Amino acid sequence: MRLAFMGTPEFALPSLKALIESGKHRVLSVVTQPDKPKGRGRHLVMPPVKELALEKGIPVVQPQTLKGNTELMGMLRDLALDTVIVVAYGKMIPDEMLAIPAHGFINVHASLLPAFRGAAPINRAILAGCATTGVSIMQIDSGMDSGPVFLQSEVPIPEDEDAVGLSARLSELGAEKLLETLDLLERGMIEAKPQEHDKATYAPMLKKEEGEIDWSLDPRSIHNMVRGLLPWPCAYTFFDSKMLKILKSTYRFEEHALEFGTLSKTDHELTIACKEGFLLPQVLQLEGKKALDARAFSNGLHASRVMLGNAART
């Protein structure tokens, strides 16, 4: 098939690699987001997809906008494409662009649609405590992840897996199922089926304030925050007037009489009191410091008990 590829972050790399290495498809152009300034020096950094495309000698286009972009639309028409593959591009595709390729635009989405439509399906699935999730290969329409679905594949979410690990797994699975879909499509052996729109749930972009831990929640919910909010904004609280990120944790349900947010250290563990139990932080990072495991962090505590959260802000 003659293809263009639209994608930006690392999640998109396995799909682009799979298409390039398949031997069955020609990736004629890659469309990705513009380079963005990062770090203290604010140096421009290329999106991961651009790096791979340049390495493979594929032309790269980085439009500021898609809507009304007649130059990009003309380029896509001139390529006589069978389809455009979209994997975590980061912007909605305008309606006038969708009709250009023979088979439209095909998207790899990291959820079992119609569940978790939107920008953060992996994080939201973990935050919701889901035991399973998956990938959907779908036809893009004018809505947000609302188009008909060609193929889906489900996977379990282990209780100790975070969003970074799950994203890596789903990116590989998505690449595999994308190739399977294109093969079936080329042979006329697959049709996209409409979603059950009345069952749709949504996965909006994460906000920084969502990371602040409410210690009156139960320990499983807080553990899901720790897992689900990586790599950003992270689950955080306040200690000694500074932000304290909790990057890895376990938990247990247990009766106690401690005030919620009480951090206690013993010879063998750190515990933080919450509703109906304790969060057991495994990796912590105090503002301005490097990440430490629980034992190293505990060694720096002078008291056996301290308060976290709003009480520790001032």
TORLO-401072 format. One line per 3 residues: number of its first residue (from 1); their letters; for each residue x, y, z of N, C-alpha, C, CB. Coordinates in steps of 0.02 Angstrom, whole numbers, plus 50000, padded with zeros to 5 digits. Glycine has a CB too. Layout:
NUM> A> X/Y/Z/X/Y/Z/X/Y/Z/X/Y/Z  ...
end
This chain:
1> MRL> 50042/49940/50000/50000/50000/50000/50043/50063/50000/49953/50000/50061  50018/50115/49968/50051/50180/49969/50023/50219/50029/50039/50219/49901  50068/50237/50075/50047/50266/50139/50081/50332/50154/50060/50217/50194
4> AFM> 50047/50373/50192/50079/50427/50231/50068/50410/50304/50049/50498/50212  50112/50435/50347/50108/50420/50418/50106/50485/50457/50168/50376/50441  50059/50489/50504/50054/50548/50547/50061/50525/50620/49986/50585/50536
7> GTP> 50112/50550/50654/50124/50531/50723/50178/50575/50752/50143/50457/50730  50185/50574/50818/50233/50619/50850/50276/50586/50904/50196/50676/50881  50247/50557/50958/50288/50535/51014/50315/50464/51005/50249/50538/51078
10> EFA> 50349/50440/51057/50378/50373/51056/50325/50319/51044/50414/50359/51120  50265/50329/51069/50212/50280/51059/50202/50263/50986/50146/50305/51089  50215/50310/50941/50203/50300/50870/50260/50261/50835/50194/50366/50836
13> LPS> 50318/50256/50868/50376/50228/50835/50368/50155/50813/50436/50232/50880  50342/50110/50856/50335/50040/50833/50292/50033/50771/50306/49998/50888  50239/50073/50765/50196/50069/50706/50233/50092/50644/50133/50111/50716
16> LKA> 50270/50147/50649/50308/50171/50591/50362/50121/50572/50339/50240/50607  50397/50095/50621/50449/50044/50607/50418/49983/50573/50484/50023/50672  50362/49960/50598/50329/49901/50570/50310/49912/50497/50268/49882/50612
19> LIE> 50284/49970/50482/50265/49985/50413/50326/49986/50367/50228/50051/50409  50379/50019/50390/50440/50024/50350/50470/49956/50337/50491/50070/50385  50471/49914/50389/50505/49849/50385/50461/49794/50357/50530/49829/50452
22> SGK> 50397/49808/50344/50351/49755/50323/50367/49728/50254/50280/49782/50323  50396/49771/50211/50409/49749/50142/50347/49751/50098/50437/49679/50143  50289/49764/50128/50226/49765/50091/50201/49836/50078/50173/49726/50128
25> HRV> 50226/49883/50116/50199/49951/50113/50254/50003/50101/50162/49968/50178  50235/50057/50067/50282/50112/50055/50259/50173/50094/50287/50128/49979  50300/50194/50142/50285/50255/50179/50316/50313/50140/50313/50252/50253
28> LSV> 50274/50351/50106/50298/50402/50059/50310/50469/50093/50248/50411/50004  50278/50481/50150/50288/50544/50185/50269/50535/50258/50246/50601/50152  50302/50573/50301/50286/50574/50373/50266/50645/50392/50347/50549/50416
31> VTQ> 50210/50651/50425/50185/50715/50450/50189/50712/50526/50112/50731/50425  50223/50760/50556/50231/50760/50628/50227/50832/50655/50298/50727/50649  50224/50838/50721/50219/50904/50752/50285/50942/50744/50200/50898/50827
34> PDK> 50284/51008/50747/50346/51047/50743/50394/51031/50801/50330/51122/50743  50459/51042/50788/50509/51036/50842/50490/51084/50899/50581/51052/50815  50504/51062/50961/50484/51103/51018/50544/51115/51064/50428/51070/51058
37> PKG> 50547/51175/51095/50602/51189/51142/50595/51149/51206/50605/51264/51158  50651/51122/51230/50650/51083/51292/50712/51098/51333/50646/51007/51276  50707/51081/51397/50764/51088/51442/50778/51159/51461/50825/51059/51410
40> RGR> 50829/51168/51503/50846/51235/51527/50869/51282/51472/50901/51231/51580  50903/51254/51422/50927/51295/51367/50874/51309/51315/50985/51263/51335  50815/51276/51322/50760/51284/51274/50782/51271/51203/50731/51354/51279
43> HLV> 50824/51221/51194/50846/51201/51127/50790/51163/51092/50911/51158/51131  50784/51173/51027/50733/51138/50989/50749/51063/50986/50727/51167/50918  50698/51023/50999/50707/50950/50999/50657/50920/50948/50695/50920/51070
46> MPP> 50682/50875/50907/50640/50842/50857/50594/50791/50890/50683/50809/50803  50532/50784/50865/50490/50729/50888/50523/50662/50871/50419/50734/50856  50513/50610/50912/50542/50544/50897/50525/50518/50828/50518/50494/50949
49> VKE> 50464/50531/50805/50444/50507/50738/50485/50540/50683/50369/50520/50727  50501/50603/50691/50542/50638/50641/50612/50608/50639/50546/50714/50658  50640/50594/50696/50708/50564/50698/50710/50499/50659/50729/50552/50771
52> LAL> 50660/50456/50671/50659/50392/50636/50649/50401/50561/50604/50347/50665  50604/50446/50542/50590/50457/50471/50653/50482/50434/50533/50508/50463  50689/50529/50464/50749/50555/50432/50802/50501/50427/50777/50615/50472
55> EKG> 50807/50460/50480/50855/50404/50479/50841/50356/50422/50853/50366/50546  50776/50347/50405/50756/50301/50352/50749/50335/50284/50691/50268/50371  50764/50400/50282/50762/50436/50218/50692/50452/50194/50796/50396/50167
58> IPV> 50644/50458/50240/50575/50473/50221/50563/50548/50228/50525/50433/50265  50535/50581/50178/50521/50653/50183/50476/50669/50243/50489/50679/50119  50491/50723/50278/50454/50744/50338/50422/50812/50327/50501/50745/50400
61> VQP> 50360/50818/50347/50324/50881/50346/50301/50897/50417/50262/50878/50296  50310/50960/50438/50292/50980/50507/50247/51042/50506/50355/50993/50549  50184/51034/50487/50140/51092/50482/50122/51120/50550/50076/51073/50444
64> QTL> 50115/51186/50553/50091/51218/50615/50017/51204/50626/50104/51294/50613  49980/51202/50572/49908/51188/50576/49889/51141/50519/49867/51254/50572  49833/51106/50529/49807/51061/50477/49747/51092/50440/49787/50994/50507
67> KGN> 49704/51124/50478/49643/51152/50449/49660/51207/50399/49596/51179/50503  49633/51201/50339/49645/51252/50288/49714/51249/50257/49634/51319/50316  49752/51196/50271/49821/51191/50246/49819/51161/50175/49865/51146/50294
70> TEL> 49810/51205/50126/49803/51182/50057/49867/51151/50030/49782/51241/50012  49924/51174/50055/49987/51145/50032/49993/51072/50053/50047/51186/50060  49976/51057/50116/49979/50988/50140/49928/50945/50104/49967/50986/50216
73> MGM> 49868/50972/50094/49817/50933/50059/49837/50918/49987/49750/50971/50060  49868/50966/49955/49892/50955/49887/49946/50901/49884/49919/51019/49858  49991/50902/49934/50043/50852/49937/50013/50782/49946/50092/50867/49995
76> LRD> 49964/50776/49991/49933/50711/50002/49897/50686/49940/49884/50715/50061  49865/50731/49903/49831/50711/49841/49882/50688/49789/49790/50770/49813  49936/50724/49783/49987/50707/49732/50019/50639/49745/50041/50761/49731
79> LAL> 50020/50617/49808/50051/50553/49825/50007/50493/49806/50066/50550/49899  49944/50506/49787/49898/50452/49768/49897/50396/49821/49916/50423/49699  49880/50415/49881/49886/50369/49938/49827/50320/49942/49890/50409/50002
82> DTV> 49843/50260/49966/49791/50212/49983/49760/50230/50051/49819/50140/49985  49802/50250/50098/49777/50270/50164/49829/50312/50200/49758/50209/50207  49808/50348/50250/49853/50383/50296/49846/50351/50364/49837/50460/50298
85> IVV> 49902/50331/50393/49903/50301/50460/49916/50355/50511/49957/50245/50464  49874/50357/50563/49881/50406/50616/49893/50371/50683/49818/50452/50620  49948/50388/50716/49963/50359/50782/49987/50415/50827/50017/50302/50776
88> AYG> 49944/50437/50873/49962/50488/50922/49992/50550/50889/50012/50459/50973  49958/50574/50837/49982/50635/50804/49975/50696/50850/49944/50647/50738  49918/50702/50883/49911/50756/50931/49862/50811/50911/49976/50786/50943
91> KMI> 49833/50805/50852/49783/50854/50829/49728/50818/50791/49815/50909/50785  49668/50848/50792/49612/50821/50753/49626/50830/50678/49545/50856/50773  49605/50781/50638/49612/50785/50566/49551/50820/50537/49622/50714/50534
94> PDE> 49559/50875/50500/49501/50910/50472/49463/50868/50421/49523/50976/50440  49398/50880/50418/49355/50840/50374/49378/50841/50301/49284/50865/50378  49400/50899/50278/49419/50904/50207/49479/50861/50189/49434/50977/50189
97> MLA> 49516/50840/50239/49575/50798/50227/49558/50724/50227/49628/50812/50280  49505/50705/50263/49489/50635/50274/49472/50597/50209/49432/50628/50322  49445/50633/50160/49422/50600/50099/49477/50591/50047/49365/50640/50069
100> IPA> 49537/50616/50060/49589/50615/50009/49613/50544/49993/49649/50657/50032  49634/50503/50042/49658/50436/50025/49600/50389/50007/49698/50406/50083  49615/50338/49967/49564/50290/49945/49528/50257/50004/49595/50237/49901
103> HGF> 49566/50238/50055/49538/50204/50114/49533/50250/50174/49579/50143/50131  49536/50316/50164/49530/50362/50219/49590/50361/50266/49468/50348/50258  49579/50384/50326/49631/50386/50378/49618/50331/50429/49633/50456/50413
106> INV> 49670/50294/50446/49664/50238/50494/49706/50254/50555/49687/50171/50462  49676/50246/50613/49706/50267/50677/49719/50207/50723/49662/50318/50712  49776/50209/50757/49790/50162/50811/49774/50197/50877/49866/50136/50809
109> HAS> 49723/50173/50912/49702/50205/50975/49712/50157/51033/49627/50228/50971  49740/50183/51088/49760/50141/51144/49705/50130/51195/49821/50171/51178  49648/50106/51172/49595/50083/51217/49548/50038/51178/49555/50144/51247
112> LLP> 49503/50006/51214/49452/49965/51181/49391/50010/51170/49434/49902/51225  49391/50044/51114/49335/50090/51099/49268/50053/51100/49346/50123/51031  49215/50086/51124/49208/50158/51136/49233/50182/51205/49137/50177/51129
115> AFR> 49267/50140/51243/49293/50163/51307/49354/50208/51297/49313/50102/51351  49359/50260/51337/49417/50304/51340/49436/50335/51273/49476/50265/51366  49386/50368/51243/49401/50410/51185/49438/50472/51209/49335/50430/51147
118> GAA> 49489/50493/51172/49523/50554/51191/49598/50547/51196/49497/50579/51255  49630/50597/51227/49702/50605/51223/49742/50562/51272/49719/50675/51235  49710/50539/51327/49749/50504/51379/49717/50437/51399/49756/50548/51441
121> PIN> 49705/50392/51350/49670/50330/51366/49708/50283/51412/49653/50294/51303  49774/50282/51406/49815/50236/51447/49813/50259/51520/49887/50233/51421  49827/50323/51531/49826/50350/51599/49757/50342/51631/49846/50423/51599
124> RAI> 49705/50358/51593/49637/50356/51621/49615/50285/51638/49588/50387/51572  49637/50236/51599/49619/50167/51614/49649/50145/51681/49643/50120/51558  49712/50164/51693/49744/50147/51756/49712/50185/51814/49820/50161/51753
127> LAG> 49700/50250/51805/49668/50290/51857/49600/50262/51876/49661/50363/51833  49565/50234/51828/49499/50205/51841/49503/50136/51873/49459/50201/51777  49564/50109/51879/49572/50043/51909/49551/49986/51863/49532/50039/51972
130> CAT> 49552/49997/51798/49532/49945/51750/49580/49885/51754/49531/49973/51679  49551/49826/51748/49592/49765/51748/49616/49747/51679/49552/49707/51777  49584/49775/51628/49603/49762/51558/49598/49826/51518/49559/49706/51527
133> TGV> 49633/49826/51462/49626/49879/51412/49647/49848/51345/49669/49944/51429  49668/49888/51297/49688/49860/51234/49700/49913/51182/49637/49811/51209  49699/49892/51119/49707/49938/51063/49650/49928/51014/49776/49928/51028
136> SIM> 49633/49982/50980/49582/49980/50927/49612/50009/50863/49518/50020/50949  49603/49974/50808/49622/50001/50743/49557/50025/50711/49659/49947/50698  49553/50090/50698/49489/50120/50680/49495/50167/50621/49460/50157/50739
139> QID> 49438/50179/50590/49433/50228/50536/49418/50296/50567/49377/50208/50483  49456/50346/50550/49444/50413/50578/49384/50445/50542/49506/50457/50571  49338/50473/50583/49284/50513/50555/49289/50584/50584/49214/50481/50571
142> SGM> 49236/50622/50578/49240/50692/50599/49237/50701/50675/49184/50731/50567  49221/50648/50712/49217/50653/50785/49283/50635/50818/49163/50607/50811  49282/50635/50885/49342/50618/50923/49342/50543/50939/49346/50659/50989
145> DSG> 49383/50506/50902/49389/50433/50912/49322/50398/50908/49422/50419/50979  49278/50423/50865/49210/50396/50861/49198/50354/50799/49161/50453/50863  49248/50346/50756/49240/50311/50694/49233/50236/50702/49296/50326/50648
148> PVF> 49213/50202/50649/49204/50129/50652/49271/50093/50663/49172/50104/50588  49267/50034/50693/49326/49997/50715/49337/49936/50671/49319/49976/50789  49398/49928/50646/49416/49869/50607/49432/49809/50652/49477/49884/50563
151> LQS> 49471/49822/50703/49499/49766/50741/49519/49790/50811/49561/49735/50705  49511/49747/50861/49531/49763/50929/49569/49704/50960/49470/49781/50973  49611/49720/51009/49647/49668/51046/49652/49689/51119/49719/49656/51015
154> EVP> 49634/49643/51163/49630/49658/51235/49690/49630/51272/49566/49630/51265  49713/49666/51323/49768/49642/51366/49751/49657/51439/49836/49676/51346  49778/49617/51486/49768/49633/51557/49813/49690/51579/49782/49571/51600
157> IPE> 49794/49724/51632/49836/49776/51663/49856/49750/51731/49798/49845/51668  49918/49725/51739/49940/49703/51806/49938/49761/51856/50012/49675/51802  49925/49745/51919/49915/49798/51969/49980/49835/51985/49887/49768/52032
160> DED> 50037/49808/51963/50100/49843/51976/50127/49877/51913/50152/49794/52003  50089/49878/51859/50112/49910/51797/50091/49983/51795/50085/49873/51735  50138/50026/51776/50122/50097/51771/50108/50117/51699/50180/50141/51800
163> AVG> 50091/50180/51689/50071/50203/51622/50128/50200/51572/50045/50274/51627  50190/50209/51596/50247/50205/51550/50255/50135/51523/50312/50228/51587  50252/50085/51567/50258/50016/51546/50201/49993/51502/50263/49971/51606
166> LSA> 50140/50013/51521/50082/49994/51482/50083/50027/51413/50017/50013/51518  50105/50088/51410/50111/50123/51346/50159/50087/51299/50134/50195/51356  50215/50064/51326/50264/50027/51285/50233/49963/51257/50327/50011/51326
169> RLS> 50196/49927/51300/50164/49865/51277/50112/49878/51224/50133/49828/51337  50070/49928/51236/50016/49942/51188/50042/49970/51123/49966/49990/51219  50098/50005/51124/50126/50031/51062/50149/49973/51017/50185/50078/51076
172> ELG> 50177/49922/51047/50198/49863/51008/50138/49823/50983/50244/49817/51050  50088/49815/51027/50028/49779/51007/49991/49817/50951/49981/49769/51067  49989/49883/50957/49956/49923/50906/49989/49916/50838/49957/49996/50926
175> AEK> 50056/49913/50838/50092/49904/50775/50076/49836/50743/50168/49909/50787  50073/49785/50785/50057/49718/50761/49986/49716/50731/50062/49666/50818  49939/49745/50766/49869/49743/50742/49858/49789/50683/49822/49762/50799
178> LLE> 49897/49842/50677/49894/49885/50619/49912/49847/50556/49939/49947/50628  49968/49811/50558/49989/49772/50500/49937/49719/50482/50057/49738/50513  49908/49688/50533/49856/49638/50522/49796/49669/50487/49835/49605/50589
181> TLD> 49776/49728/50510/49719/49763/50480/49733/49781/50407/49703/49826/50520  49791/49808/50393/49808/49828/50324/49810/49768/50278/49875/49865/50322  49835/49712/50302/49838/49651/50262/49767/49628/50244/49875/49595/50301
184> LLE> 49723/49628/50294/49653/49607/50282/49617/49657/50237/49616/49600/50348  49632/49721/50246/49600/49773/50206/49621/49767/50133/49618/49842/50233  49685/49754/50122/49711/49747/50054/49679/49688/50018/49787/49738/50056
187> RGM> 49662/49637/50056/49631/49577/50027/49555/49580/50028/49654/49515/50064  49527/49635/50050/49455/49643/50051/49420/49598/50101/49427/49631/49985  49455/49582/50155/49428/49533/50203/49409/49564/50270/49479/49479/50215
190> IEA> 49404/49630/50274/49385/49662/50337/49345/49725/50323/49448/49679/50379  49296/49737/50366/49256/49798/50363/49253/49828/50433/49185/49785/50335  49255/49894/50435/49250/49928/50500/49178/49927/50524/49276/50001/50495
193> KPQ> 49170/49913/50589/49102/49910/50619/49090/49971/50663/49094/49844/50660  49030/49999/50661/49015/50058/50701/49023/50045/50776/48944/50083/50687  49044/50096/50812/49049/50090/50885/48979/50097/50916/49096/50145/50913
196> EHD> 48974/50072/50978/48913/50082/51017/48920/50149/51053/48900/50022/51068  48897/50201/51022/48910/50269/51047/48880/50282/51115/48883/50319/50998  48825/50247/51132/48794/50258/51198/48837/50230/51255/48725/50226/51199
199> KAT> 48888/50191/51238/48932/50163/51290/48999/50201/51294/48946/50089/51275  49004/50256/51259/49068/50292/51256/49087/50323/51324/49065/50348/51203  49151/50317/51340/49180/50354/51397/49239/50394/51369/49202/50306/51455
202> YAP> 49264/50441/51410/49313/50488/51383/49376/50493/51425/49281/50557/51377  49430/50511/51391/49497/50514/51422/49529/50580/51406/49541/50455/51399  49507/50634/51438/49536/50700/51423/49609/50705/51443/49496/50754/51458
205> MLK> 49642/50755/51415/49712/50768/51432/49720/50776/51508/49738/50830/51395  49777/50755/51533/49791/50762/51604/49808/50835/51621/49849/50716/51625  49791/50854/51682/49808/50921/51707/49853/50912/51768/49745/50962/51725
208> KEE> 49898/50961/51778/49946/50956/51833/49911/50947/51900/49989/51017/51835  49856/50983/51910/49824/50981/51976/49793/50913/51992/49770/51034/51980  49783/50871/51941/49757/50804/51953/49807/50761/51991/49740/50771/51887
211> GEI> 49870/50781/51992/49921/50741/52025/49922/50748/52101/49987/50758/51999  49891/50801/52128/49894/50811/52201/49854/50757/52237/49869/50881/52220  49885/50723/52283/49855/50666/52317/49808/50690/52372/49908/50620/52346
214> DWS> 49749/50663/52373/49700/50673/52427/49706/50612/52473/49626/50682/52400  49735/50622/52531/49748/50565/52576/49686/50537/52609/49797/50587/52629  49628/50567/52595/49566/50537/52621/49538/50484/52574/49513/50592/52632
217> LDP> 49572/50473/52518/49553/50418/52473/49580/50352/52499/49580/50431/52401  49554/50297/52472/49579/50231/52493/49647/50218/52460/49528/50175/52475  49686/50171/52488/49755/50161/52463/49758/50135/52391/49791/50113/52507
220> RSI> 49709/50096/52370/49711/50071/52301/49703/50129/52252/49656/50018/52290  49657/50174/52267/49646/50232/52222/49709/50275/52217/49587/50275/52248  49743/50284/52274/49805/50325/52273/49860/50288/52235/49828/50341/52345
223> HNM> 49865/50222/52245/49913/50181/52208/49900/50187/52133/49909/50107/52231  49837/50188/52113/49820/50196/52042/49841/50265/52016/49745/50186/52031  49839/50316/52059/49864/50382/52040/49939/50378/52027/49848/50434/52094
226> VRG> 49975/50345/52072/50048/50339/52065/50065/50306/51999/50078/50300/52124  50029/50253/51982/50042/50216/51920/50018/50254/51858/50008/50148/51922  49959/50285/51865/49927/50313/51806/49950/50382/51785/49855/50316/51819
229> LLP> 49984/50418/51830/50004/50486/51815/50077/50493/51794/49990/50531/51874  50109/50436/51780/50177/50438/51752/50173/50443/51677/50217/50375/51774  50219/50477/51643/50276/50513/51670/50261/50584/51692/50331/50514/51619
232> WPC> 50198/50607/51678/50177/50675/51698/50103/50674/51710/50196/50727/51643  50078/50710/51760/50112/50756/51805/50143/50723/51867/50064/50809/51828  50134/50658/51874/50154/50619/51932/50107/50632/51991/50228/50635/51952
235> AYT> 50100/50582/52034/50062/50590/52096/50108/50625/52146/50037/50520/52124  50082/50678/52176/50125/50717/52221/50087/50739/52283/50155/50777/52185  50126/50756/52334/50100/50784/52396/50150/50838/52417/50090/50730/52451
238> FFD> 50145/50861/52478/50191/50912/52503/50224/50890/52568/50155/50980/52512  50289/50902/52572/50328/50884/52631/50378/50940/52644/50365/50815/52620  50376/50966/52705/50423/51020/52723/50421/51078/52673/50495/50992/52727
241> SKM> 50360/51097/52655/50346/51153/52609/50369/51140/52537/50379/51215/52634  50388/51079/52521/50410/51063/52453/50368/51007/52423/50485/51042/52453  50363/51008/52356/50327/50955/52323/50365/50889/52329/50316/50972/52248
244> LKI> 50328/50836/52345/50357/50769/52351/50320/50724/52303/50353/50743/52424  50355/50700/52251/50325/50654/52203/50333/50582/52227/50356/50663/52132  50281/50543/52219/50285/50471/52233/50283/50436/52166/50227/50447/52282
247> LKS> 50338/50403/52148/50347/50376/52081/50332/50301/52076/50417/50389/52058  50332/50268/52133/50316/50197/52134/50290/50180/52203/50379/50153/52116  50242/50133/52207/50212/50118/52271/50182/50048/52272/50158/50169/52289
250> TYR> 50166/50025/52332/50120/49969/52343/50071/49995/52395/50158/49903/52367  50027/49952/52419/49978/49974/52468/49951/49915/52507/49920/50013/52434  49917/49930/52561/49880/49878/52596/49820/49909/52632/49925/49840/52647
253> FEE> 49767/49871/52637/49709/49890/52676/49720/49867/52748/49643/49861/52647  49708/49912/52795/49720/49896/52866/49687/49950/52909/49797/49891/52881  49655/49929/52962/49626/49978/53008/49680/50016/53045/49578/49944/53058
256> HAL> 49668/50081/53056/49717/50121/53095/49681/50183/53122/49778/50142/53051  49714/50217/53167/49684/50278/53197/49725/50340/53181/49679/50269/53272  49771/50334/53133/49814/50391/53116/49777/50442/53073/49877/50366/53079
259> EFG> 49800/50504/53077/49773/50556/53035/49795/50543/52963/49796/50626/53058  49748/50554/52916/49764/50543/52845/49823/50588/52825/49702/50557/52800  49871/50560/52790/49930/50598/52769/49989/50591/52816/49912/50670/52762
262> TLS> 49982/50548/52868/50037/50537/52915/50088/50490/52884/50011/50509/52982  50149/50514/52874/50204/50473/52849/50241/50444/52909/50253/50514/52804  50245/50378/52912/50279/50344/52968/50336/50302/52940/50230/50300/53009
265> KTD> 50392/50301/52976/50447/50258/52955/50462/50207/53010/50511/50300/52940  50476/50146/52988/50498/50094/53033/50564/50068/53006/50445/50036/53040  50590/50015/53036/50653/49987/53013/50647/49957/52943/50678/49934/53062
268> HEL> 50587/49938/52923/50581/49901/52860/50536/49932/52807/50557/49833/52874  50500/49988/52824/50457/50017/52773/50436/50088/52791/50394/49974/52763  50412/50123/52738/50378/50187/52747/50304/50176/52734/50407/50242/52698
271> TIA> 50261/50206/52775/50190/50202/52763/50160/50272/52765/50155/50156/52815  50107/50282/52726/50070/50345/52729/49997/50328/52741/50078/50388/52662  49970/50354/52796/49901/50338/52816/49850/50369/52769/49889/50360/52887
274> CKE> 49802/50330/52749/49746/50355/52708/49683/50317/52729/49761/50345/52631  49629/50327/52693/49566/50296/52712/49571/50220/52707/49509/50322/52668  49559/50185/52761/49555/50112/52763/49621/50077/52751/49505/50088/52712
277> GFL> 49677/50114/52757/49741/50079/52748/49800/50125/52739/49736/50034/52690  49850/50098/52705/49914/50134/52697/49939/50129/52626/49966/50107/52746  49967/50184/52602/50008/50182/52541/50080/50170/52564/50002/50248/52499
280> LPQ> 50115/50125/52528/50185/50110/52544/50228/50136/52486/50196/50033/52555  50255/50197/52492/50295/50224/52437/50360/50185/52428/50311/50298/52450  50377/50171/52366/50438/50134/52351/50493/50178/52322/50423/50077/52303
283> VLQ> 50472/50228/52283/50519/50276/52253/50489/50346/52262/50535/50260/52177  50529/50393/52289/50504/50460/52303/50554/50511/52276/50493/50471/52379  50529/50570/52259/50573/50623/52234/50551/50690/52263/50573/50625/52157
286> LEG> 50593/50717/52306/50579/50783/52335/50599/50837/52285/50617/50792/52403  50561/50889/52283/50573/50945/52237/50646/50967/52238/50527/51004/52255  50677/50969/52179/50747/50990/52174/50798/50936/52188/50758/51047/52220
289> KKA> 50774/50876/52204/50819/50821/52221/50810/50763/52172/50807/50797/52293  50856/50715/52175/50849/50656/52133/50802/50606/52166/50918/50623/52120  50776/50560/52127/50731/50509/52153/50769/50461/52198/50697/50470/52095
292> LDA> 50737/50440/52253/50767/50394/52302/50720/50336/52315/50784/50431/52367  50749/50278/52330/50705/50224/52353/50684/50237/52425/50742/50155/52347  50637/50198/52449/50607/50212/52515/50659/50211/52571/50552/50161/52529
295> RAF> 50705/50163/52567/50756/50158/52620/50800/50220/52622/50799/50095/52610  50823/50243/52564/50867/50302/52562/50829/50364/52585/50895/50312/52491  50767/50370/52564/50726/50427/52586/50715/50425/52661/50659/50428/52549
298> SNG> 50702/50366/52686/50690/50357/52758/50751/50377/52799/50672/50284/52774  50810/50362/52773/50872/50380/52809/50879/50455/52818/50933/50352/52771  50848/50494/52775/50853/50567/52780/50800/50598/52825/50849/50597/52713
301> LHA> 50755/50557/52851/50702/50583/52895/50727/50585/52967/50638/50540/52890  50718/50641/53000/50741/50648/53069/50688/50625/53119/50760/50720/53084  50625/50628/53099/50571/50607/53144/50540/50542/53117/50517/50662/53150
304> SRV> 50512/50503/53162/50481/50440/53142/50412/50451/53111/50475/50393/53201  50382/50510/53124/50317/50527/53094/50316/50600/53074/50260/50511/53144  50291/50612/53013/50282/50681/52989/50216/50685/52951/50342/50704/52944
307> MLG> 50190/50745/52944/50128/50755/52907/50143/50777/52835/50084/50808/52942  50105/50748/52789/50109/50766/52718/50046/50802/52697/50121/50703/52674  50048/50834/52640/49989/50866/52613/49984/50939/52631/49927/50830/52637
310> NAA> 49923/50965/52634/49913/51036/52646/49945/51060/52711/49839/51052/52648  49946/51017/52762/49975/51037/52826/50050/51048/52820/49962/50983/52878  50082/51019/52768/50154/51025/52760/50174/51080/52712/50183/50960/52737
313> RT> 50125/51118/52686/50141/51170/52637/50171/51231/52670/50078/51189/52599  50154/51244/52732/50178/51305/52765/50220/51289/52826/50120/51350/52784
end
